[in-house]
């Protein structure tokens, strides 16, 4: 059953996915795969359909055509909450941490899908709820140590620089023990030093059981971080390959890499 948390390595596949809004085709029969143990980049000009594809993967959008599957199990009829329980975890272009919670509490929130207690535990000091919260706290602190963020555990997001806020958001995402980690422009707003730190952190997350997918305009990060890259343009996949292959692809150079605006 796909809702169960599992360490089984499985590909995330997109087969002939098409998405339209008001007669405008945003994605046009897009097919690609994302493999465990690798970081896969998703690049292309603004409006190419990258975020729309992310929204299809997480269930925010429902494509009119095609199939999305994780380990061969179809995801099309799963709402976003069930996909999250199935192991899809996402960060957004703009950091979305809860400002009233400190760093540790924000990361603990990422474990919500793993919870077993009922609603009453949120209001009553029941033993099961206490044990679960203690477990979540310990696991969240372990993630913070792994990302070298433990010193900020009791700080609220407003007191952190942008690069650290981004790392906290990623910590929250991986605290849920995802099978698929979707990162939407993780380097947005970061300075070069913060981007280098982010690149190192993301490489450190690579494991045989985890699929990491990154949408990003920072080509230095993409080329240094990714094992494979898919390129979209006007809603269509125009190339797939290693960073070296993508860097040398004439069509990719023409529509994207050669455009200084991107």
N, C-alpha and C positions, 0 to 999 in steps of 0.2 A: 504494500500500500504506500503510495507516494507521500502521503502526509507524514509518515514516520520519519524521524531524523535517522539518516543512514550515512555511513562512510563510504558506500559503494561509489566508485568512480564511474561517471556516466556523462556522455556528451550532451550538450544543449544544442539542439538542431532547429534550424529555421528552414522551412520548405515552401517555396513559391508564395510567400506572404505578400498580400496586396492590401493597402489601406487607402480609403478615400474619404474626404470631407467635402460635402456639397458638390460633388462631381469632380473635385480636384484630387488626382491620385498622388498621394504622399509617398507611398511605397508601391513598387511595381514588380511583383513576382520575385521578391528577394529570397535567395537561398544562401545559407552559410552555416558553418558549424563552429562551436566553441568547445575546446577540449580541456579536460582536467589536466593539471600539472603545467599549464601554460598561462601566460598573460596574452590576451588577444586584444589588439587595438581596433577601434572602429573610428575611421576618420572620413573627412570630406568637407566640402564648403558649407557655409551656413545655409540652412534650408535643404540639405541633402537628404534628411530623413533619419538622422542618427538618434535623436531623442525620441522621435516617433517609434522607432524600432524598439528602443528601451521600454517605452510605454506598452508596446505590444507584449514584450517578454514578461513584464510584471503584471499584466492584466488591466492596466489603466485604460488601454485601448483594445478593442476587439476587431481584428482584421476581418475584412469581408471574404478573404480567400487565403488558403494556405494552412500550414500546420506548424505548430511549435511544440517541441517535445523535449523532455529531460529524461535521459536514460530509456528512451523509447516510449515513455508514458506521455500521452497527449496532455497539454496544458490548456487547450482552447476554452474549455468550459469551466475552468477554475477561476474564481474571483481572486482579487489581489491578496486577500488574507490567507486563502488556502495556498496560494503560490509561495507566500512568505513561510508558511508552515512546512511547505515542501522543500524549502532551503534556498529560495531566491532572496537575496538581500541587496539593497540599493542605497547609494548616496546620490544627492542631487547637486545641480549646478551651484546653488546657493546653500551655504551651510544652514542646516535646520535643526540646531540643538535647542533644547528647552532652556530658556534663559533663567528660569526660577530654580533649576536643579544644578547641583555642582557636577563636576566632570564624572565622578564615580557614579552618581545617580543617573546621569545621562547614559552611561555605558550599561548600567544595570537594566535600563529600559529596553535595550536591544535584546535582552533575553526573554522578553515577554512571551514570544511564541513557544518557548520551551516550558512555560509554566504548567503546573498540574493542579494547583489549588483552585477552589471555586471562588465565587464572588464574595462570599462571606469572609474570607480571609483578609480581604482588603479593609474590613471594618472591625473585625474581632481578632484578638490575640490568640488565634488557634495554633496548636503545635505545628501542624502541617505548613501553615503559612509562614511561621517564624523560621522553620527549617529551610523552606524554599528561598526566603529572602536572604538568609545567611549564605546559602549556596550561591545565589546570584551575586551577592556582594563579593564573595571570595573569587568567583570566576571572573567578574568584571575587573577586580584588582589585578588578577593574573594577566589579563589582556593589557591593562595599562602598563604593567611592568614590561611586558613583551615589546610594547611600542615606545618604551622609555618615557612614559607619561605619568608615572606614579606620583611624582612630585606635585602634580596639578590636581590630584584627586579631589581636594576639597575647595577648588576654585570654581567660580561660575564662569560660563563662556565669555561674558563681557570683559573679563580680566585677562583674556588670552590673546596673543597675536593671531592673525588669520591662518598662518601655517599650522599652528598648534590646534586651533579650532577644527581645521580640516582633518587632522590626525585623530582627534577625539571622535569625530563623526565616523571615520573609518573603524576606530575601535568599537564603537557602538554596533556597526554593521557586522563585524566579525565575532562579536560576543554571542551572536545568535547561532554560531557554528554553521555558517551557510555552506551549501554545496555550490552556489553560484554567487559571486560578488560582482555587482554591476556598479561601476564608478562613472558618474556623469561629470566630466570636466573637473577632476579633482585638483588640478593645478590652477584653477581660475582665481585670480587675485593674489597669487603667491609671488614672492620675489625669487630670484635665482637660487639663493641659498635654501629657502624653504622648499623649492621644487626639487633640488638635489636630495634633500632629506626625505621628501615624499617618495621619490623614486627608489631610494634605498629601502624604505619601509615596505613598499609594495613588493619589491623583489624578495624581501624576507618572508612575505606571506605565502609564496608559492609552495604548494604541496601537491602530491599525487591525487588527492581527493577533491581539490578545489579548482573551480573554473573562475578565472578573473577576466572581466571584460572592461575595457577602459575607452570611453569617448573623450577625446582631448584634442585641442588645437595646438598645444605645445609640441612641436615635432621633435625637439631634442628629447623630451620625456618619452614620447612614443617610440622613437628609434632606439633609445637605450633600454627601455623597459620591456617592450613586447617581443614575444617569440613569433607571433603571426599578426598580420594586419589585414582587415577587410576595408575596402574603400567604397563609399557610396557617393553618387552624384545624381541629383534630380530623382531620388527615390530608387535608383537602380544600383546594384553592385557592379562596379566596373573593374575591380581587380582584387585579388587575394594573394598573399605570399609572405615571405620573410621580409624583415625591414630592408635588407639589401635589394630584394626583388622589387619592392614597392618604390624604393628610392630611384630605381633605374627604369621604371615603367613609363613609357612616353605619354600615355593617356593620363596617368596620375599627375605627371609633371605639368601637363597642359592645363588640366582642370583645377589642380589644387596646389601641389608643391611649388609650382612656378609662379603662383599668385602671391605677391607680397602682402596682400590684405589679410591673408589667412595664416 
